[in-house]
């Protein structure tokens, strides 16, 4: 593998080689060490990242903005109401203009059936790297931060770990499919066995599941689906229990939330965590719907690594920005 990733788009981990992803993890680990020591690492001096947010964000916005500052550059926080997007400007035109003003474009657009297509259209016409900050299909930064965290907690000995990606009840809003889909795509490439658990009305995209199965087969690990939450906890080393919407069953948010009400018992609690391995960790991309997706006893308990993973969003983001916007001249 060559070391030059400058100019490469980051829309899904599926389009990057494992060696390229390994480099991101290595750089993120080094930047985390330098951040902890207070060592300057202004690798993107005077460079500009345009961040386009089509919905709200806490970890994604702040990891990118703080990351650019720490790398010596600047991030613009943009929303459609601040741009001519609200008046119908084509993504092609936005891409061409922002490409001439700065060095990278990052986009968060989770609208189902729209987000990924929009990001890819911008990437098609951009002369600078485009970063997917979450769309309707993928959330690659989150999956990479989760992978980094798992490697930290298990001393890089992750091949053969049992990871359960589990739907959990919520009454807040119809969350995107992108987090679990990115996780089931990425983790098998590193030899982890995947159990995907959800009520039958909450499937993930069939094409993503098929790609995940192929990734598992290629890596010599397993991929299975169950509709029994307790079964998914049994023997798990990593438990990722979070909600996602019923977008493939209905696109009506109220109908999706009504379906959720049938599964109020799909909560990650102490009883279920006791079914997992003794050294199991609990993960969640946040924000968590406390009392519905997970009990306070679990998310605030000793097995929870949610805030470690949230911190790693910063380091993974900085690694991606530095590699794709900087690199060798």
C-alpha positions in Angstrom: 0.0 0.0 0.0 1.2 3.5 -0.8 1.1 6.0 2.0 -0.5 8.8 0.0 -4.2 9.2 0.8 -4.3 12.9 0.1 -7.5 13.8 -1.9 -9.2 10.5 -1.2 -13.0 10.7 -0.3 -14.2 9.0 2.9 -17.8 8.0 2.3 -17.8 4.4 3.6 -15.1 2.2 5.0 -16.2 -0.4 2.4 -14.4 1.6 -0.3 -11.1 1.7 1.6 -8.7 -1.2 1.8 -8.0 -2.7 5.2 -4.4 -1.4 4.9 -5.6 2.1 4.4 -8.0 1.8 7.4 -5.0 0.4 9.5 -3.1 3.6 8.6 -6.0 5.7 9.9 -6.0 3.7 13.1 -2.2 4.1 13.5 -2.3 7.8 12.9 -5.3 8.2 15.3 -3.4 6.4 18.0 -0.4 8.7 17.5 -2.5 11.8 17.5 -4.2 10.7 20.7 -0.9 10.3 22.4 0.3 13.7 21.2 -3.0 15.3 22.4 -2.6 13.7 25.8 1.0 15.0 26.1 0.0 18.5 24.8 2.3 18.2 21.9 1.5 20.5 19.0 0.4 18.7 15.8 -0.5 21.4 13.4 -0.6 19.2 10.3 -3.2 21.2 8.5 -1.8 24.7 9.0 -4.1 27.4 7.5 -6.3 24.8 5.8 -10.1 25.1 5.6 -12.8 22.4 6.1 -16.4 23.2 5.1 -18.9 21.4 7.3 -22.4 21.1 5.9 -24.9 19.9 8.5 -28.5 19.1 7.4 -29.4 18.1 10.9 -28.3 18.5 14.5 -25.0 17.1 15.8 -23.0 17.1 19.0 -20.0 14.7 18.7 -19.7 14.9 14.9 -19.7 18.7 14.8 -17.4 19.2 17.7 -14.9 16.5 16.8 -14.5 18.0 13.3 -14.4 21.6 14.5 -12.1 21.0 17.5 -10.0 18.6 15.3 -9.4 21.2 12.6 -8.4 23.8 15.3 -6.0 21.3 16.9 -4.5 20.5 13.4 -3.9 24.2 12.8 -6.7 24.8 10.4 -10.2 26.2 10.5 -13.7 24.6 10.1 -16.8 26.5 8.8 -20.1 25.4 10.4 -22.6 25.5 7.6 -26.3 24.7 7.5 -28.7 24.9 4.5 -30.3 28.1 5.8 -26.9 29.8 5.7 -26.3 28.7 2.1 -28.1 28.9 -1.3 -28.9 25.2 -0.8 -32.1 26.5 0.8 -32.9 28.2 -2.5 -32.2 25.1 -4.6 -28.5 25.3 -5.5 -27.4 22.1 -7.1 -24.8 19.9 -5.2 -22.7 20.1 -8.3 -22.4 23.9 -8.0 -21.8 23.9 -4.3 -19.0 21.3 -4.7 -17.3 23.3 -7.4 -17.4 26.6 -5.4 -16.3 25.2 -2.0 -13.5 23.2 -3.7 -12.0 26.5 -4.9 -12.3 28.1 -1.4 -10.8 25.4 0.8 -9.3 22.0 1.2 -12.1 19.7 2.3 -15.8 19.3 2.5 -17.6 17.3 5.2 -21.3 16.6 5.0 -24.0 15.2 7.3 -27.2 14.4 5.6 -29.3 11.5 7.0 -32.5 12.0 5.1 -33.6 8.5 4.0 -33.1 7.9 0.3 -31.4 11.3 -0.1 -28.3 11.7 2.1 -25.8 9.3 0.5 -26.8 10.3 -3.0 -26.3 14.0 -2.1 -22.8 13.3 -0.7 -21.8 11.2 -3.7 -23.0 14.0 -6.1 -20.8 16.5 -4.2 -17.9 14.1 -4.2 -18.3 13.6 -8.0 -17.8 17.3 -8.7 -15.4 18.2 -5.9 -11.6 18.6 -6.4 -11.0 18.3 -2.7 -11.7 15.3 -0.4 -15.3 14.8 0.8 -16.0 13.3 4.2 -19.2 11.6 5.2 -20.2 12.8 8.6 -23.2 10.5 8.5 -25.8 9.7 5.9 -28.8 7.5 5.6 -26.6 4.5 4.8 -23.2 4.9 6.5 -21.6 6.5 9.5 -18.0 5.5 8.9 -16.3 7.8 11.5 -18.4 6.2 14.2 -17.6 2.7 13.2 -13.9 3.5 13.0 -14.0 5.1 16.5 -15.7 2.0 17.8 -13.1 -0.2 16.2 -10.3 1.9 17.8 -12.0 1.6 21.2 -12.5 -2.2 20.9 -8.8 -2.6 20.0 -7.8 -0.5 23.0 -10.0 -2.5 25.4 -8.8 -5.9 24.2 -5.2 -5.0 23.6 -5.5 -5.3 19.9 -6.4 -9.0 20.3 -9.7 -8.7 18.5 -9.8 -11.5 16.0 -12.5 -14.0 17.1 -14.3 -11.5 19.4 -18.1 -11.9 19.5 -19.7 -8.5 18.7 -23.5 -8.2 19.1 -25.2 -5.3 17.3 -28.6 -5.1 18.8 -31.7 -3.0 18.2 -33.0 -1.3 21.4 -36.3 0.4 22.2 -36.7 4.2 22.0 -39.5 6.7 22.0 -37.5 9.7 20.8 -37.2 9.7 17.0 -36.7 7.4 14.0 -32.9 7.1 14.1 -30.9 6.3 10.9 -29.8 2.8 9.9 -26.2 4.1 9.3 -24.5 3.3 12.6 -25.4 -0.4 12.8 -24.8 -0.8 9.0 -21.3 0.7 9.2 -20.5 -1.5 12.2 -21.6 -4.8 10.6 -19.6 -3.9 7.5 -16.4 -3.0 9.2 -16.0 -5.3 12.2 -15.9 -8.6 10.2 -13.0 -7.3 8.1 -11.0 -7.5 11.4 -12.0 -11.0 12.1 -14.8 -10.3 14.6 -17.9 -12.5 14.7 -21.1 -10.6 14.3 -24.6 -11.2 15.7 -27.2 -8.8 14.4 -30.4 -8.7 16.5 -33.6 -6.8 15.8 -37.4 -7.2 15.8 -38.6 -8.3 12.4 -40.0 -4.9 11.6 -36.6 -3.3 11.9 -34.3 -4.9 9.3 -31.2 -3.3 7.9 -30.7 -2.8 4.1 -30.5 -6.2 2.5 -27.6 -5.2 0.2 -25.6 -4.0 3.3 -26.3 -7.3 5.1 -25.1 -9.3 2.1 -21.9 -7.2 1.9 -21.3 -7.8 5.7 -21.8 -11.6 5.2 -19.3 -11.5 2.4 -16.8 -9.6 4.5 -17.2 -12.2 7.3 -16.7 -15.1 4.9 -13.6 -13.5 3.4 -12.1 -13.0 6.9 -13.1 -16.4 8.1 -15.5 -15.2 10.8 -19.2 -15.6 11.3 -22.3 -13.5 10.7 -25.7 -14.4 12.1 -29.1 -12.8 12.6 -31.5 -13.3 15.5 -34.7 -11.8 16.6 -34.2 -12.7 20.2 -32.5 -10.0 22.3 -31.4 -12.3 25.1 -29.8 -14.7 22.6 -27.7 -11.9 21.2 -26.2 -11.1 24.6 -25.1 -14.7 25.3 -21.3 -15.1 24.8 -20.8 -11.5 23.6 -17.6 -9.7 24.2 -18.9 -6.4 22.8 -22.5 -5.3 23.1 -23.7 -2.4 21.0 -27.4 -1.9 21.8 -29.0 1.1 20.2 -32.2 2.0 18.3 -32.7 2.5 14.6 -35.9 3.2 12.7 -38.2 1.0 10.6 -37.3 2.7 7.4 -37.6 -0.4 5.3 -41.0 -1.2 6.8 -42.4 2.4 6.8 -41.1 5.9 6.1 -43.7 7.4 8.4 -42.0 8.4 11.6 -45.1 8.1 13.8 -45.8 4.7 12.4 -42.2 3.7 13.1 -42.4 4.9 16.7 -45.7 3.1 17.1 -43.9 -0.1 16.0 -41.3 0.6 18.7 -44.0 0.4 21.4 -44.4 -3.3 20.7 -40.8 -3.9 21.9 -40.4 -1.8 25.1 -38.7 -4.8 26.7 -35.8 -4.5 24.3 -33.6 -2.7 26.7 -30.0 -3.2 27.7 -30.0 -3.8 31.4 -27.9 -5.5 34.1 -29.7 -8.8 33.6 -28.9 -9.0 30.0 -25.3 -7.8 30.4 -24.9 -10.7 32.8 -25.6 -13.0 29.9 -22.5 -11.7 28.1 -18.9 -12.6 28.8 -17.5 -11.4 32.1 -15.1 -9.0 30.3 -17.8 -7.7 27.9 -18.0 -4.0 27.2 -21.1 -2.0 26.4 -21.0 0.6 23.6 -23.4 3.2 22.2 -22.8 5.9 19.6 -24.7 8.4 21.7 -27.0 10.2 22.4 -28.5 7.3 24.3 -32.2 7.2 25.3 -31.6 6.5 28.9 -34.3 4.4 30.6 -35.4 3.0 27.2 -32.4 1.9 25.1 -30.3 1.3 28.2 -30.5 1.6 32.0 -28.4 4.1 33.9 -26.8 1.2 35.8 -25.3 -0.1 32.5 -24.4 3.1 30.7 -22.8 4.5 33.8 -21.4 1.2 35.0 -17.9 -0.3 34.8 -18.6 -2.2 31.5 -19.6 1.0 29.7 -17.0 2.5 27.3 -19.3 5.0 25.6 -17.3 8.1 26.5 -14.0 6.5 25.6 -15.5 5.8 22.1 -16.9 9.3 22.0 -13.4 10.7 22.7 -12.0 8.5 19.9 -14.3 10.2 17.5 -12.0 13.2 17.8 -8.8 11.2 17.2 -10.2 9.2 14.2 -11.6 12.4 12.7 -8.2 14.2 13.0 -6.4 11.2 11.4 -8.8 11.2 8.4 -8.5 14.9 8.0 -4.7 14.9 8.2 -4.3 12.0 5.8 -6.8 13.1 3.2 -6.3 16.9 3.4 -2.6 16.9 4.1 -0.1 14.1 3.4 3.0 14.4 1.3 3.2 17.5 -0.9 
